[in-house]
Amino acid sequence: MNKKGFTLIELLAVIVIISIILMIIYPSITKTSEENKEKLYQGYEKMMIEYAMVSSKRNQSIIKLNDLEELDKVKKECIGYVEINHDVTPNIYKAYIKCDDKYQTEGFIENKA
């Protein structure tokens, strides 16, 4: 009699091997995902600065994220503001954001947003 198929032992061995591979790969996948999320938020900060530089409110010392009309996507995920130092030439722009309790710029002050 010719039997075709896998035995229970062979199937268990394959499951164990796949589990070991996933245990090795999973931490690097999550780390990469977190790094990409942080780069996304840093990109948001750069966009805020660029839009603040061309904003009609660029003469103020603080521009809130809600005042930057073009950044609707950032507004859905984050709160924030751009501080502008007018004491130096060229002006210095610094963006501060807080996004979903997962990312927060160092120095972020909640009541300024």
JOSUL-V808426 format. One record per backbone hydrogen bond with DSSP energy under -1.0 kcal/mol. NH is the residue of the N-H (numbers start at 1). CO is the residue of the C=O. E is the energy in kcal/mol with one decimal. If there is no record, write none. Layout:
nh=NH co=CO e=E
nh=NH co=CO e=E
This chain:
nh=11 co=7 e=-2.0
nh=12 co=8 e=-2.4
nh=13 co=9 e=-2.4
nh=14 co=10 e=-2.0
nh=15 co=11 e=-2.2
nh=16 co=12 e=-2.5
nh=17 co=13 e=-2.3
nh=18 co=14 e=-2.6
nh=19 co=15 e=-2.3
nh=20 co=16 e=-2.3
nh=21 co=17 e=-2.2
nh=22 co=18 e=-2.4
nh=23 co=19 e=-2.2
nh=24 co=20 e=-1.6
nh=25 co=21 e=-2.2
nh=26 co=22 e=-2.8
nh=29 co=25 e=-1.8
nh=30 co=26 e=-2.4
nh=31 co=27 e=-2.2
nh=32 co=28 e=-2.2
nh=33 co=29 e=-2.2
nh=34 co=30 e=-2.3
nh=35 co=31 e=-2.3
nh=36 co=32 e=-2.3
nh=37 co=33 e=-2.0
nh=38 co=34 e=-2.2
nh=39 co=35 e=-2.2
nh=40 co=36 e=-2.0
nh=41 co=37 e=-2.1
nh=42 co=38 e=-2.2
nh=43 co=39 e=-2.0
nh=44 co=40 e=-1.9
nh=45 co=41 e=-1.9
nh=46 co=42 e=-1.9
nh=47 co=43 e=-2.4
nh=48 co=44 e=-2.5
nh=49 co=45 e=-2.1
nh=50 co=46 e=-2.5
nh=51 co=47 e=-2.6
nh=52 co=48 e=-2.2
nh=53 co=49 e=-2.1
nh=58 co=55 e=-1.3
nh=60 co=57 e=-2.1
nh=63 co=82 e=-2.5
nh=65 co=80 e=-2.6
nh=67 co=64 e=-1.5
nh=68 co=65 e=-1.5
nh=69 co=67 e=-1.1
nh=71 co=68 e=-1.6
nh=75 co=71 e=-2.1
nh=76 co=72 e=-1.5
nh=78 co=74 e=-2.8
nh=79 co=98 e=-2.2
nh=81 co=96 e=-2.2
nh=82 co=63 e=-2.7
nh=83 co=94 e=-3.0
nh=84 co=61 e=-3.0
nh=85 co=92 e=-2.9
nh=92 co=85 e=-1.6
nh=94 co=83 e=-2.3
nh=96 co=81 e=-2.9
nh=98 co=79 e=-2.5
nh=99 co=103 e=-2.9
nh=102 co=99 e=-2.7
nh=103 co=99 e=-1.6
nh=105 co=97 e=-2.8
nh=108 co=105 e=-2.0
nh=112 co=109 e=-1.4
